[in-house]
C-alpha cells in the first residue's frame, strides 16, 4: 500500500464521523444539513473511502456489486437558501441551473 493511501486510511479510521461532523436535517427539504462547505466535501470523501474499504472486505457479495452498484454518487455541494447550510448532491451545478431556468420559464408565464 502506498504511503498516501496509508495516510488516508489512518486519518479516516482515527475518528468517528458522527462525532466530527454535526449533521442535522433541513426542515424545508428534509436533506442532511452541513454547517460548512468543507464539512460537506469532507463527508463526500469519507463516503468514497468507506465504499473502497468495503470493496476490499471479505463479507461483501462480489457478484452483485461488480458494476459499481452501491457506490456513492454524491459529488457536489451546494448552499441551501432555506436553512443557510450546505447539502450534497449527485447533480452537476450546471445541469441544476439549466433545469431551474427551464422550470421558471415554464411556470412563471
N, CA, C and O atoms as CSV, one atom per row, in Angstrom:
chain,resi,resn,atom,element,x,y,z
A,1,UNK,N,N,0.844,-1.167,0.000
A,1,UNK,CA,C,0.000,0.000,0.000
A,1,UNK,C,C,0.894,1.236,0.000
A,1,UNK,O,O,1.880,1.287,0.736
A,2,UNK,N,N,0.563,2.219,-0.808
A,2,UNK,CA,C,1.384,3.413,-0.895
A,2,UNK,C,C,1.238,4.246,0.366
A,2,UNK,O,O,0.302,4.072,1.146
A,3,UNK,N,N,2.176,5.145,0.544
A,3,UNK,CA,C,2.156,5.969,1.759
A,3,UNK,C,C,0.954,6.909,1.775
A,3,UNK,O,O,0.425,7.221,2.842
A,4,UNK,N,N,0.522,7.363,0.601
A,4,UNK,CA,C,-0.649,8.245,0.542
A,4,UNK,C,C,-1.916,7.503,0.976
A,4,UNK,O,O,-2.702,8.025,1.767
A,5,UNK,N,N,-2.113,6.300,0.465
A,5,UNK,CA,C,-3.286,5.509,0.844
A,5,UNK,C,C,-3.235,5.138,2.322
A,5,UNK,O,O,-4.261,5.125,3.003
A,6,UNK,N,N,-2.060,4.844,2.801
A,6,UNK,CA,C,-1.908,4.500,4.208
A,6,UNK,C,C,-2.232,5.701,5.093
A,6,UNK,O,O,-2.872,5.554,6.134
A,7,UNK,N,N,-1.791,6.882,4.679
A,7,UNK,CA,C,-2.091,8.098,5.434
A,7,UNK,C,C,-3.592,8.369,5.461
A,7,UNK,O,O,-4.141,8.713,6.508
A,8,UNK,N,N,-4.261,8.215,4.314
A,8,UNK,CA,C,-5.707,8.439,4.239
A,8,UNK,C,C,-6.444,7.441,5.128
A,8,UNK,O,O,-7.388,7.810,5.826
A,9,UNK,N,N,-6.015,6.180,5.105
A,9,UNK,CA,C,-6.629,5.173,5.973
A,9,UNK,C,C,-6.457,5.537,7.444
A,9,UNK,O,O,-7.387,5.385,8.236
A,10,UNK,N,N,-5.276,6.016,7.810
A,10,UNK,CA,C,-5.034,6.402,9.198
A,10,UNK,C,C,-5.911,7.575,9.606
A,10,UNK,O,O,-6.470,7.585,10.703
A,11,UNK,N,N,-6.034,8.562,8.727
A,11,UNK,CA,C,-6.837,9.750,9.040
A,11,UNK,C,C,-8.302,9.378,9.216
A,11,UNK,O,O,-8.927,9.784,10.196
A,12,UNK,N,N,-8.853,8.620,8.290
A,12,UNK,CA,C,-10.281,8.306,8.338
A,12,UNK,C,C,-10.633,7.300,9.436
A,12,UNK,O,O,-11.760,7.306,9.929
A,13,UNK,N,N,-9.703,6.447,9.822
A,13,UNK,CA,C,-10.027,5.465,10.857
A,13,UNK,C,C,-9.813,6.002,12.267
A,13,UNK,O,O,-10.269,5.375,13.223
A,14,UNK,N,N,-9.144,7.129,12.434
A,14,UNK,CA,C,-8.854,7.632,13.775
A,14,UNK,C,C,-10.015,8.378,14.408
A,14,UNK,O,O,-9.955,8.699,15.595
A,15,UNK,N,N,-11.050,8.659,13.670
A,15,UNK,CA,C,-12.161,9.413,14.254
A,15,UNK,C,C,-13.491,8.782,13.916
A,15,UNK,O,O,-13.604,7.990,12.981
A,16,UNK,N,N,-14.482,9.139,14.680
A,16,UNK,CA,C,-15.864,8.727,14.436
A,16,UNK,C,C,-16.539,9.850,13.660
A,16,UNK,O,O,-16.561,10.990,14.125
A,17,UNK,N,N,-17.086,9.554,12.494
A,17,UNK,CA,C,-17.631,10.591,11.609
A,17,UNK,C,C,-18.797,11.331,12.263
A,17,UNK,O,O,-18.965,12.530,12.041
A,18,UNK,N,N,-19.597,10.642,13.059
A,18,UNK,CA,C,-20.745,11.299,13.684
A,18,UNK,C,C,-20.339,12.281,14.765
A,18,UNK,O,O,-21.057,13.250,15.014
A,19,UNK,N,N,-19.214,12.056,15.407
A,19,UNK,CA,C,-18.766,12.997,16.423
A,19,UNK,C,C,-18.004,14.167,15.810
A,19,UNK,O,O,-17.933,15.239,16.412
A,20,UNK,N,N,-17.435,13.978,14.628
A,20,UNK,CA,C,-16.656,15.032,13.994
A,20,UNK,C,C,-17.539,16.033,13.254
A,20,UNK,O,O,-17.323,17.242,13.344
A,21,UNK,N,N,-18.516,15.537,12.534
A,21,UNK,CA,C,-19.374,16.396,11.718
A,21,UNK,C,C,-20.778,16.378,12.291
A,21,UNK,O,O,-21.401,15.325,12.421
A,22,UNK,N,N,-21.260,17.556,12.628
A,22,UNK,CA,C,-22.625,17.660,13.139
A,22,UNK,C,C,-23.572,17.711,11.942
A,22,UNK,O,O,-23.498,18.610,11.105
A,23,UNK,N,N,-24.454,16.730,11.885
A,23,UNK,CA,C,-25.403,16.660,10.782
A,23,UNK,C,C,-26.813,16.794,11.326
A,23,UNK,O,O,-27.211,16.073,12.240
A,24,UNK,N,N,-27.555,17.717,10.757
A,24,UNK,CA,C,-28.953,17.901,11.121
A,24,UNK,C,C,-29.768,17.890,9.842
A,24,UNK,O,O,-29.214,17.912,8.743
A,25,UNK,N,N,-31.073,17.856,9.984
A,25,UNK,CA,C,-31.959,17.862,8.820
A,25,UNK,C,C,-32.416,19.284,8.520
A,25,UNK,O,O,-32.654,20.080,9.428
A,26,UNK,N,N,-32.534,19.585,7.241
A,26,UNK,CA,C,-33.119,20.840,6.785
A,26,UNK,C,C,-34.639,20.673,6.850
A,26,UNK,O,O,-35.174,19.705,6.311
A,27,UNK,N,N,-35.321,21.583,7.486
A,27,UNK,CA,C,-36.769,21.444,7.626
A,27,UNK,C,C,-37.512,21.625,6.307
A,27,UNK,O,O,-38.580,21.045,6.113
A,28,UNK,N,N,-36.965,22.408,5.419
A,28,UNK,CA,C,-37.650,22.667,4.143
A,28,UNK,C,C,-37.501,21.503,3.165
A,28,UNK,O,O,-38.458,21.141,2.481
A,29,UNK,N,N,-36.309,20.919,3.096
A,29,UNK,CA,C,-36.061,19.886,2.089
A,29,UNK,C,C,-35.983,18.482,2.667
A,29,UNK,O,O,-36.200,17.513,1.940
A,30,UNK,N,N,-35.683,18.345,3.941
A,30,UNK,CA,C,-35.537,17.033,4.556
A,30,UNK,C,C,-34.178,16.404,4.322
A,30,UNK,O,O,-33.959,15.252,4.696
A,31,UNK,N,N,-33.267,17.136,3.711
A,31,UNK,CA,C,-31.926,16.618,3.438
A,31,UNK,C,C,-31.021,16.864,4.634
A,31,UNK,O,O,-31.338,17.670,5.509
A,32,UNK,N,N,-29.889,16.162,4.664
A,32,UNK,CA,C,-28.911,16.358,5.722
A,32,UNK,C,C,-28.248,17.711,5.525
A,32,UNK,O,O,-27.835,18.058,4.419
A,33,UNK,N,N,-28.149,18.476,6.619
A,33,UNK,CA,C,-27.583,19.821,6.576
A,33,UNK,C,C,-26.189,19.793,7.181
A,33,UNK,O,O,-25.984,19.253,8.269
A,34,UNK,N,N,-25.228,20.380,6.468
A,34,UNK,CA,C,-23.871,20.528,6.969
A,34,UNK,C,C,-23.636,22.005,7.271
A,34,UNK,O,O,-24.208,22.872,6.610
A,35,UNK,N,N,-22.798,22.295,8.264
A,35,UNK,CA,C,-22.568,23.677,8.669
A,35,UNK,C,C,-21.687,24.450,7.699
A,35,UNK,O,O,-21.833,25.666,7.573
A,36,UNK,N,N,-20.775,23.768,7.012
A,36,UNK,CA,C,-19.884,24.460,6.085
A,36,UNK,C,C,-19.692,23.612,4.829
A,36,UNK,O,O,-19.982,22.416,4.799
A,37,UNK,N,N,-19.195,24.278,3.809
A,37,UNK,CA,C,-18.932,23.582,2.549
A,37,UNK,C,C,-17.797,22.571,2.729
A,37,UNK,O,O,-17.790,21.514,2.099
A,38,UNK,N,N,-16.849,22.906,3.587
A,38,UNK,CA,C,-15.744,21.995,3.866
A,38,UNK,C,C,-16.201,20.707,4.535
A,38,UNK,O,O,-15.706,19.626,4.215
A,39,UNK,N,N,-17.151,20.822,5.467
A,39,UNK,CA,C,-17.679,19.626,6.118
A,39,UNK,C,C,-18.393,18.730,5.127
A,39,UNK,O,O,-18.259,17.507,5.172
A,40,UNK,N,N,-19.156,19.343,4.229
A,40,UNK,CA,C,-19.880,18.554,3.226
A,40,UNK,C,C,-18.902,17.854,2.282
A,40,UNK,O,O,-19.084,16.681,1.954
A,41,UNK,N,N,-17.868,18.570,1.848
A,41,UNK,CA,C,-16.861,17.968,0.976
A,41,UNK,C,C,-16.093,16.852,1.662
A,41,UNK,O,O,-15.788,15.828,1.051
A,42,UNK,N,N,-15.783,17.056,2.934
A,42,UNK,CA,C,-15.095,16.027,3.706
A,42,UNK,C,C,-15.967,14.792,3.850
A,42,UNK,O,O,-15.466,13.670,3.777
A,43,UNK,N,N,-17.254,14.981,4.052
A,43,UNK,CA,C,-18.170,13.858,4.170
A,43,UNK,C,C,-18.253,13.070,2.859
A,43,UNK,O,O,-18.344,11.842,2.881
A,44,UNK,N,N,-18.222,13.765,1.722
A,44,UNK,CA,C,-18.222,13.084,0.421
A,44,UNK,C,C,-16.972,12.207,0.294
A,44,UNK,O,O,-17.056,11.055,-0.133
A,45,UNK,N,N,-15.813,12.761,0.667
A,45,UNK,CA,C,-14.572,11.984,0.599
A,45,UNK,C,C,-14.617,10.789,1.540
A,45,UNK,O,O,-14.115,9.716,1.205
A,46,UNK,N,N,-15.221,10.967,2.727
A,46,UNK,CA,C,-15.346,9.869,3.676
A,46,UNK,C,C,-16.240,8.764,3.116
A,46,UNK,O,O,-15.951,7.581,3.294
A,47,UNK,N,N,-17.337,9.153,2.433
A,47,UNK,CA,C,-18.213,8.157,1.820
A,47,UNK,C,C,-17.468,7.320,0.772
A,47,UNK,O,O,-17.618,6.100,0.718
A,48,UNK,N,N,-16.669,7.991,-0.053
A,48,UNK,CA,C,-15.894,7.287,-1.080
A,48,UNK,C,C,-14.876,6.344,-0.443
A,48,UNK,O,O,-14.691,5.217,-0.903
A,49,UNK,N,N,-14.216,6.812,0.619
A,49,UNK,CA,C,-13.234,5.976,1.308
A,49,UNK,C,C,-13.900,4.747,1.919
A,49,UNK,O,O,-13.387,3.633,1.820
A,50,UNK,N,N,-15.050,4.967,2.552
A,50,UNK,CA,C,-15.746,3.850,3.185
A,50,UNK,C,C,-16.174,2.816,2.145
A,50,UNK,O,O,-16.109,1.617,2.414
A,51,UNK,N,N,-16.614,3.258,0.954
A,51,UNK,CA,C,-17.008,2.331,-0.102
A,51,UNK,C,C,-15.806,1.525,-0.595
A,51,UNK,O,O,-15.903,0.316,-0.802
A,52,UNK,N,N,-14.669,2.208,-0.782
A,52,UNK,CA,C,-13.466,1.495,-1.240
A,52,UNK,C,C,-13.000,0.477,-0.199
A,52,UNK,O,O,-12.555,-0.619,-0.538
A,53,UNK,N,N,-13.110,0.858,1.062
A,53,UNK,CA,C,-12.740,-0.071,2.140
A,53,UNK,C,C,-13.681,-1.271,2.135
A,53,UNK,O,O,-13.240,-2.403,2.333
A,54,UNK,N,N,-14.944,-1.040,1.914
A,54,UNK,CA,C,-15.936,-2.117,1.866
A,54,UNK,C,C,-15.670,-3.049,0.685
A,54,UNK,O,O,-15.851,-4.261,0.801
A,55,UNK,N,N,-15.240,-2.489,-0.460
A,55,UNK,CA,C,-14.949,-3.323,-1.631
A,55,UNK,C,C,-13.829,-4.313,-1.352
A,55,UNK,O,O,-13.832,-5.428,-1.873
A,56,UNK,N,N,-12.874,-3.903,-0.529
A,56,UNK,CA,C,-11.750,-4.787,-0.213
A,56,UNK,C,C,-12.113,-5.842,0.823
A,56,UNK,O,O,-11.352,-6.785,1.038
A,57,UNK,N,N,-13.257,-5.693,1.463
A,57,UNK,CA,C,-13.650,-6.608,2.532
A,57,UNK,C,C,-14.049,-7.979,2.018
A,57,UNK,O,O,-14.323,-8.166,0.833
A,58,UNK,N,N,-14.076,-8.927,2.935
A,58,UNK,CA,C,-14.410,-10.302,2.579
A,58,UNK,C,C,-15.894,-10.586,2.692
A,58,UNK,O,O,-16.369,-11.584,2.149
A,59,UNK,N,N,-16.639,-9.738,3.381
A,59,UNK,CA,C,-18.038,-10.024,3.684
A,59,UNK,C,C,-19.026,-9.556,2.614
A,59,UNK,O,O,-20.232,-9.739,2.777
A,60,UNK,N,N,-18.557,-8.976,1.564
A,60,UNK,CA,C,-19.487,-8.493,0.544
A,60,UNK,C,C,-19.742,-9.563,-0.513
A,60,UNK,O,O,-18.961,-10.502,-0.671
A,61,UNK,N,N,-20.836,-9.403,-1.222
A,61,UNK,CA,C,-21.167,-10.334,-2.307
A,61,UNK,C,C,-20.653,-9.758,-3.614
A,61,UNK,O,O,-21.206,-8.789,-4.133
A,62,UNK,N,N,-19.615,-10.343,-4.134
A,62,UNK,CA,C,-18.921,-9.779,-5.286
A,62,UNK,C,C,-19.756,-9.781,-6.554
A,62,UNK,O,O,-19.616,-8.874,-7.375
A,63,UNK,N,N,-20.609,-10.758,-6.739
A,63,UNK,CA,C,-21.361,-10.835,-7.989
A,63,UNK,C,C,-22.407,-9.731,-8.093
A,63,UNK,O,O,-22.826,-9.404,-9.203
A,64,UNK,N,N,-22.838,-9.156,-7.003
A,64,UNK,CA,C,-23.863,-8.113,-7.065
A,64,UNK,C,C,-23.287,-6.732,-7.315
A,64,UNK,O,O,-23.939,-5.892,-7.935
A,65,UNK,N,N,-22.081,-6.487,-6.843
A,65,UNK,CA,C,-21.530,-5.142,-6.895
A,65,UNK,C,C,-20.346,-5.021,-7.844
A,65,UNK,O,O,-19.454,-4.202,-7.623
A,66,UNK,N,N,-20.331,-5.801,-8.861
A,66,UNK,CA,C,-19.231,-5.749,-9.805
A,66,UNK,C,C,-19.267,-4.549,-10.718
A,66,UNK,O,O,-18.217,-4.106,-11.183
A,67,UNK,N,N,-20.438,-4.009,-10.991
A,67,UNK,CA,C,-20.548,-2.904,-11.942
A,67,UNK,C,C,-20.696,-1.550,-11.250
A,67,UNK,O,O,-21.186,-0.600,-11.860
A,68,UNK,N,N,-20.284,-1.450,-10.002
A,68,UNK,CA,C,-20.326,-0.173,-9.307
A,68,UNK,C,C,-21.631,0.105,-8.590
A,68,UNK,O,O,-21.880,1.243,-8.193
A,69,UNK,N,N,-22.462,-0.894,-8.415
A,69,UNK,CA,C,-23.702,-0.681,-7.676
A,69,UNK,C,C,-23.373,-0.444,-6.215
A,69,UNK,O,O,-22.453,-1.054,-5.672
A,70,UNK,N,N,-24.114,0.429,-5.591
A,70,UNK,CA,C,-23.884,0.749,-4.200
A,70,UNK,C,C,-22.849,1.834,-3.994
A,70,UNK,O,O,-22.635,2.282,-2.867
A,71,UNK,N,N,-22.204,2.261,-5.067
A,71,UNK,CA,C,-21.188,3.297,-4.974
A,71,UNK,C,C,-21.863,4.642,-4.715
A,71,UNK,O,O,-22.866,4.953,-5.357
A,72,UNK,N,N,-21.335,5.450,-3.787
A,72,UNK,CA,C,-21.951,6.755,-3.533
A,72,UNK,C,C,-21.817,7.667,-4.751
A,72,UNK,O,O,-20.735,7.799,-5.322
A,73,UNK,N,N,-22.911,8.286,-5.135
A,73,UNK,CA,C,-22.929,9.113,-6.329
A,73,UNK,C,C,-22.802,10.604,-6.021
A,73,UNK,O,O,-22.664,11.414,-6.938
A,74,UNK,N,N,-22.846,10.971,-4.746
A,74,UNK,CA,C,-22.759,12.370,-4.380
A,74,UNK,C,C,-21.362,12.899,-4.659
A,74,UNK,O,O,-20.367,12.332,-4.207
A,75,UNK,N,N,-21.301,13.996,-5.411
A,75,UNK,CA,C,-20.018,14.577,-5.776
A,75,UNK,C,C,-19.956,16.078,-5.543
A,75,UNK,O,O,-18.867,16.646,-5.469
A,76,UNK,N,N,-21.103,16.726,-5.427
A,76,UNK,CA,C,-21.129,18.181,-5.390
A,76,UNK,C,C,-21.791,18.687,-4.118
A,76,UNK,O,O,-22.633,18.008,-3.531
A,77,UNK,N,N,-21.402,19.884,-3.700
A,77,UNK,CA,C,-22.032,20.540,-2.566
A,77,UNK,C,C,-22.693,21.818,-3.053
A,77,UNK,O,O,-22.249,22.422,-4.029
A,78,UNK,N,N,-23.749,22.224,-2.376
A,78,UNK,CA,C,-24.402,23.486,-2.719
A,78,UNK,C,C,-24.998,24.112,-1.476
A,78,UNK,O,O,-25.352,23.419,-0.522
A,79,UNK,N,N,-25.103,25.424,-1.498
A,79,UNK,CA,C,-25.687,26.153,-0.386
A,79,UNK,C,C,-27.201,26.154,-0.480
A,79,UNK,O,O,-27.765,26.301,-1.564
A,80,UNK,N,N,-27.859,25.987,0.663
A,80,UNK,CA,C,-29.323,25.946,0.714
A,80,UNK,C,C,-29.845,27.323,1.116
A,80,UNK,O,O,-29.350,27.922,2.071
A,81,UNK,N,N,-30.830,27.818,0.400
A,81,UNK,CA,C,-31.394,29.125,0.720
A,81,UNK,C,C,-32.364,29.048,1.890
A,81,UNK,O,O,-32.681,30.072,2.495
A,82,UNK,N,N,-32.835,27.861,2.214
A,82,UNK,CA,C,-33.818,27.707,3.286
A,82,UNK,C,C,-33.172,27.646,4.665
A,82,UNK,O,O,-33.626,28.315,5.593
A,83,UNK,N,N,-32.128,26.856,4.804
A,83,UNK,CA,C,-31.523,26.646,6.121
A,83,UNK,C,C,-30.164,27.317,6.278
A,83,UNK,O,O,-29.566,27.254,7.352
A,84,UNK,N,N,-29.667,27.963,5.216
A,84,UNK,CA,C,-28.352,28.626,5.218
A,84,UNK,C,C,-27.220,27.645,5.533
A,84,UNK,O,O,-26.185,28.042,6.069
A,85,UNK,N,N,-27.410,26.395,5.209
A,85,UNK,CA,C,-26.381,25.366,5.375
A,85,UNK,C,C,-25.975,24.834,4.013
A,85,UNK,O,O,-26.230,25.472,2.992
A,86,UNK,N,N,-25.349,23.675,3.994
A,86,UNK,CA,C,-24.894,23.052,2.762
A,86,UNK,C,C,-25.421,21.630,2.667
A,86,UNK,O,O,-25.575,20.948,3.679
A,87,UNK,N,N,-25.694,21.193,1.460
A,87,UNK,CA,C,-26.166,19.842,1.181
A,87,UNK,C,C,-25.254,19.212,0.139
A,87,UNK,O,O,-24.498,19.911,-0.537
A,88,UNK,N,N,-25.326,17.879,0.008
A,88,UNK,CA,C,-24.554,17.182,-1.018
A,88,UNK,C,C,-25.521,16.616,-2.044
A,88,UNK,O,O,-26.647,16.242,-1.715
A,89,UNK,N,N,-25.071,16.560,-3.283
A,89,UNK,CA,C,-25.926,16.087,-4.367
A,89,UNK,C,C,-25.080,15.407,-5.429
A,89,UNK,O,O,-23.862,15.576,-5.480
A,90,UNK,N,N,-25.751,14.634,-6.276
A,90,UNK,CA,C,-25.057,13.998,-7.395
A,90,UNK,C,C,-25.221,14.803,-8.680
A,90,UNK,O,O,-24.557,14.528,-9.679
A,91,UNK,N,N,-26.099,15.789,-8.654
A,91,UNK,CA,C,-26.389,16.556,-9.860
A,91,UNK,C,C,-25.370,17.681,-10.050
A,91,UNK,O,O,-25.076,18.419,-9.110
A,92,UNK,N,N,-24.839,17.810,-11.253
A,92,UNK,CA,C,-23.871,18.845,-11.574
A,92,UNK,C,C,-24.536,20.221,-11.481
A,92,UNK,O,O,-25.683,20.369,-11.903
A,93,UNK,N,N,-23.849,21.226,-10.942
A,93,UNK,CA,C,-24.464,22.550,-10.789
A,93,UNK,C,C,-24.963,23.160,-12.098
A,93,UNK,O,O,-25.975,23.862,-12.102
A,94,UNK,N,N,-24.276,22.905,-13.198
A,94,UNK,CA,C,-24.716,23.443,-14.486
A,94,UNK,C,C,-26.056,22.832,-14.897
A,94,UNK,O,O,-26.948,23.541,-15.363
A,95,UNK,N,N,-26.194,21.531,-14.725
A,95,UNK,CA,C,-27.462,20.868,-15.066
A,95,UNK,C,C,-28.597,21.373,-14.187
A,95,UNK,O,O,-29.723,21.542,-14.655
A,96,UNK,N,N,-28.299,21.614,-12.912
A,96,UNK,CA,C,-29.316,22.115,-11.993
A,96,UNK,C,C,-29.799,23.497,-12.430
A,96,UNK,O,O,-31.002,23.756,-12.466
A,97,UNK,N,N,-28.853,24.389,-12.765
A,97,UNK,CA,C,-29.240,25.741,-13.206
A,97,UNK,C,C,-30.068,25.692,-14.490
A,97,UNK,O,O,-31.036,26.438,-14.644
A,98,UNK,N,N,-29.684,24.821,-15.395
A,98,UNK,CA,C,-30.409,24.693,-16.658
A,98,UNK,C,C,-31.843,24.217,-16.411
A,98,UNK,O,O,-32.784,24.758,-16.992
A,99,UNK,N,N,-32.010,23.217,-15.558
A,99,UNK,CA,C,-33.352,22.714,-15.246
A,99,UNK,C,C,-34.172,23.753,-14.497
A,99,UNK,O,O,-35.376,23.878,-14.723
A,100,UNK,N,N,-33.525,24.501,-13.605
A,100,UNK,CA,C,-34.224,25.533,-12.846
A,100,UNK,C,C,-34.719,26.651,-13.766
A,100,UNK,O,O,-35.850,27.116,-13.628
A,101,UNK,N,N,-33.876,27.080,-14.699
A,101,UNK,CA,C,-34.283,28.115,-15.647
A,101,UNK,C,C,-35.436,27.633,-16.522
A,101,UNK,O,O,-36.368,28.390,-16.797
A,102,UNK,N,N,-35.375,26.395,-16.952
A,102,UNK,CA,C,-36.444,25.824,-17.769
A,102,UNK,C,C,-37.753,25.767,-16.980
A,102,UNK,O,O,-38.817,26.068,-17.522
A,103,UNK,N,N,-37.680,25.384,-15.711
A,103,UNK,CA,C,-38.864,25.317,-14.851
A,103,UNK,C,C,-39.456,26.708,-14.636
A,103,UNK,O,O,-40.667,26.900,-14.743
A,104,UNK,N,N,-38.589,27.676,-14.331
A,104,UNK,CA,C,-39.067,29.046,-14.099
A,104,UNK,C,C,-39.686,29.635,-15.357
A,104,UNK,O,O,-40.692,30.342,-15.288
A,105,UNK,N,N,-39.093,29.347,-16.489
A,105,UNK,CA,C,-39.628,29.854,-17.750
A,105,UNK,C,C,-41.005,29.245,-18.051
A,105,UNK,O,O,-41.880,29.918,-18.596
A,106,UNK,N,N,-41.185,28.016,-17.705
A,106,UNK,CA,C,-42.447,27.321,-17.982
A,106,UNK,C,C,-43.565,27.779,-17.042
A,106,UNK,O,O,-44.704,27.942,-17.478
A,107,UNK,N,N,-43.256,27.986,-15.771
A,107,UNK,CA,C,-44.310,28.229,-14.794
A,107,UNK,C,C,-44.444,29.675,-14.340
A,107,UNK,O,O,-45.349,29.971,-13.559
A,108,UNK,N,N,-43.604,30.573,-14.781
A,108,UNK,CA,C,-43.751,31.973,-14.370
A,108,UNK,C,C,-44.448,32.820,-15.422
A,108,UNK,O,O,-44.623,34.024,-15.232
A,109,UNK,N,N,-44.837,32.223,-16.499
A,109,UNK,CA,C,-45.516,32.974,-17.550
A,109,UNK,C,C,-46.943,33.296,-17.189
A,109,UNK,O,O,-47.650,33.927,-17.974
